[in-house]
């Protein structure tokens, strides 16, 4: 027999009470005066110790009632052999280690590995364990499919091989994926019906990406234990650049709230890390300070911060921009006065951008055809032709195939009707083929020589007119069009009307190509003075530059990427480091982009034009102020610590004992017996008192 609550059995010691009361001394309680004794001297009465029990049966009933009550509250049970033979069901434990860049801080990774080994030490022989790492993505190191006998050996061996990476932290994505794997494994019958547990080993800083847990239905039979590891020295300082109008480099130095150091040193350094010049400053914890570092010295390639606890993000590298030469090709009528030629106005425009040199090249129709045939825009990262501007003439049909192919590959084509329209079915057909719209009609607008048209409709969502959406810049009342061509489109046409005149005819049309980012613009009037006042208007520059803007080249403006950020590169072999191609372990490839897994300076070879760019540690990994693990409670996550095999065995044994005791219900019988004993005691006591009262 066993007792579920053995401490209650100590109440049986109360049986001493009735015994003591039965053996208590009896003293005279009152005195009587007799007249015959009035002349005698008083003396103390003789008291004798009473050592016998008047009613043994009454004493036994009282003692029995107390003992039965004590045993009932102790909840006894009869042991069964099944308790001794009970074995634990195997658990499923998934160890998830944060392998993001912040885990590189001194002491953090070692602490996480030590915690993982501690988890392995607490597991039973029939427990299954899996190992995952999580940063931006989840990596399965030891899968759930491994048997319980092999999994612990594999995990212990893998802990010596894995190391933190350089990417950002997305704990929620990792936990959700691991939870789904465990849930699928359980539904497949591979796991037991006991609670499964995810043990998360992380520094859990404020940018760990836990918000994505919102809305996820956490499985009922899955526990989460968060073991937060800390660095040997808290806090971190980091650098970021600020844009300025002058050539001086301005930076912001930020110090986290938990930082222990405030004195920092910032130096210009060369590629070997040797300091060229620098300065020291104080940055209090939780504050930022903006500093001007002057112009970049000759030979300097980076700014180096020193004095904080985490040095992985202390170097801020710079890359010099190399402009690509991508000319704008023009073909049009040349036998006119300068002010009547379209290219005359184009030459005055600031066509170059920080990314590209875009010289204007004037070609004949035949030369343009040959040039387009040789050019390739198979990807958006190679030097080629920036745009093609065509004045619509009788030679347009000879350019149709090359212009259509060029636009489908991502090129920009501007067609301009700069001369009075003379009906030509071949030209109409050519325009329709280029626009991929065969149902259009073209005719000259009918108006008197002194009449003009004004803009009536402008789509400010277009890249052309978006910069002029502000009321200060959208006054087009002085922009007059003396002549223009009327183009009729079917109602279901996919060609967009960007601007229209007051007679209802479109002025500017756009056809966005279905493949790539190419676009075809159609301007129904010229910009020379005989056609309109556009060429001498302040609106000419933003309108033409808007049509010439190339969305495929926006990525080239970026010279700094974060580790794990998508870089639009079709051919990964174009990226080198120190003259060598990148090994596969540093690359994550996709169809039209790559992700680099290590910070550093890299070179991008774009058709012989080499452009350096920098890959840095994600900024979110510099903000290492820890947060409370209770953050998971708000997402409905069941948090419970994993226990050792011994403690689990004790819990399982106790649970089975409780079930056995509940099944036997011996306490109810003992309580009933105690009530019977008390009734018998009360009855016997009443009888004895009645008998003693009789003379």
Buried (B, 14 or more C-beta within 10 A) or exposed (E): EBBBEEEBBEBBEEBEEBEEEBEEEEEEEEEEEEEEEEEEEEEEEEEEEEEEEEBEEBBBBBBBBBBBBBBBBBBBBEEBEEEEEEEBEBBBBBBBBBBBBBBBBEEBBEBBBEBBEBBBEBBBEBBBBBBBBBBBBBBBBBEBEBEBEEBBEBBBEBBEEBEBBBBBBBBBBBBBBBBEBBBEBBEEEEBBEBBBBBBBBBBBBBBBBBEBBEEBEBBEBBBBBBBBBBBEBBBBBBBEBEEEEEEEBBBBBBBBBBBEBBEBBBBBBBEEEEBBEBEEEEBEBEBEBEBEBEEBEEEBBBBBBBBBBBBBBBBBBBBEEBBBEBBBBBBBBEEBEEEBBBBBBBBEBEBEBEBBBBEBBBBEBEEBBEBBEEBEBEBBBBBBBBBBBBBBBEBBBBBBBBBBBBBBBBBBBBBBBBBEBEEBEEBBBBBBBBBBBEEBEBEBBEBEEEEBBEBBEBBEEBBBBEBBEEEEEBEBEEBBBBBBBBBEBEEEBEBBBBBBBEBEBBBBBBBEBEEBBBBBBBBBBBBBBBBBBBBEBEBBEBBBBBBBBBBBBEBBEEBBBBBBBEBBBBEBEBBBBEEEEBEEEBBBEEEEBBBBBBBBBBBBBBEEBEBBBBBBBBBBBBBBBBBEBEBBEEBEBBEEEBBBBEEBBEEBBEEBBEEBBEEBEBBEEBBEBBEBBBEBBEEBBEEBEEEEEEE
